[in-house]
Amino acid sequence: MKKILTLLLSVLVLSSCNNTSAKVTLKEAPNRQEVNYKIIESKGYQNFLNKLKEFSTSISANYYKHFKDEENIVVSPLSIYMAIAMTTSCSDGQTNKELTNMLGLTNEQIFQYTKILYDYETKIEYGEDENKTILTEGFLTNSIWFDERMNKGLIDSGLETLANDFYASSFEVDFDGQNKKANKLIQDYVAENTKNKINQNFNIPTATALALMNTYYLKDSWNGYDIEGLSLTDKEYEFNNKTSTKLLKGTYQRGKCLQEEDYQSFYIKTISNNKLYFIVPNEDKDISEVFNYENILKTISYQYVTSDKTLQERYYTRCLFPSFSLSSDKHLKTIFMDEYNIPSLFSPRECNLEKIYKGENNLYVDDIIHVAKLDVDKKGLEGAAVTIVTTVESTAPMPDPMKDIYYDFYVTKAFGVVLTDGYNVPLFSGVVNNVVIN
């Protein structure tokens, strides 16, 4: 079966050591705002979306590059972005510079527009049937989870920024002393905010100092007038030279498919105007040869031709595609270390997260966990994601602002010596006028 990749979930964890048996809410996130379409349509926000599209495409391509040997894989760039954006807001100095460069965004853009993105992706729409069936439902949650021993080093202004600019609630748990209970609290929180689509133990270690976490849930329908969903083809079609299946018959969309030398692509729309794009290799190609940054970005950016005035033709295309189910549970540290120039984030000495925490020891990221699921069938699609970036407390001293200057002390003439014990009590002393020739 050809490998398939899509987009969906993210969490970020930061580590260290300490105690609490139940979560304590330190700060509740404010309620989300209604979508401000004037901002959505502004040049500034559209520039932000273009940069986000480039980062998301990069994540999609690199995720596939690292895990392409598996049958079906799925990733949520949106969830990963949310977790990384929160981490960026907690960072300072070189770490902040590396993260903003990776995202292609300024701090001002991240603070100003991430909240708008959150508002836009949070939605619900009901059908007109007597049961008021949910046709579309999407929501994000951002949160930060601290081990109780970290409380004294928390930066209040950092918590305020996470709450006000990222809708992130803050919770205190006991990763060190009550690790199983802390993990169960996070498991239940994720399950609740993904409609139980993701319900698992993330095994966040006892050394965890804090965890920045995003969850994302999306359920969407192909249309609102037919609750039963898409119909199937009468005949079965061979898929990937391995199996035969009937295909779902999508609704016609304006436009012709993009036909390139190596692949072709088109999409099907949902009732909420989401688009599910298909990138299909040509006969002599494999998905591993065409699922890359350039082709993904072109597919989602291309202005599909809808008509030809010279020929007086209008074009409509529908996708006929199989149902499928995708699931991935991965650690992303290797991807970020190999593909992006952010070395300080993973450095015990150089990582700077002082916008959220200042203590005796430094915090640095030691892993990024990402879980994503996506199911597509005749009624629509349902997906969920979580991203966790784990950080641990460095045992090394904090970065020293002093420069190290080295000197050589030459002993080349008659000299006195004093040998002392550990408390500087003289054990031997003497004067040397003649030396042994080496």
Secondary structure, DSSP 8 states (H G I E B T S, - for coil): ---B------EEEEE-----SS-EEEE---------HHHHTSHHHHHHHHHHHHHHHHHHHHHHHHHTTSSB----HHHHHHHHHHHHHH--HHHHHHHHHHHT--HHHHHHHHHHHHHHH-EEEE-SSTT--EEEEEEEEEEEEEEGGGGGGB-HHHHHHHHHHH-EEEEEE-TTTSHHHHHHHHHHHHHHHTTTSS-------TTEEEEEEEEEEEEEES-SS-TT---EEEEEEEETTTEEEEEEE---EES--EE-SSEEEEEEE-TTS-EEEEEEE-TT--HHHH-SHHHHHHHHH-----EETTTTEE-EE--EE--EEEEEEEE-HHHHHHHS--GGGG-TTT---TTTB--SS-EEEEEEEEEEEEEE-SSEEEEEEEEEEEEEE-SS-----S----------S-EEEEEE-TT--EEEEEEESS----
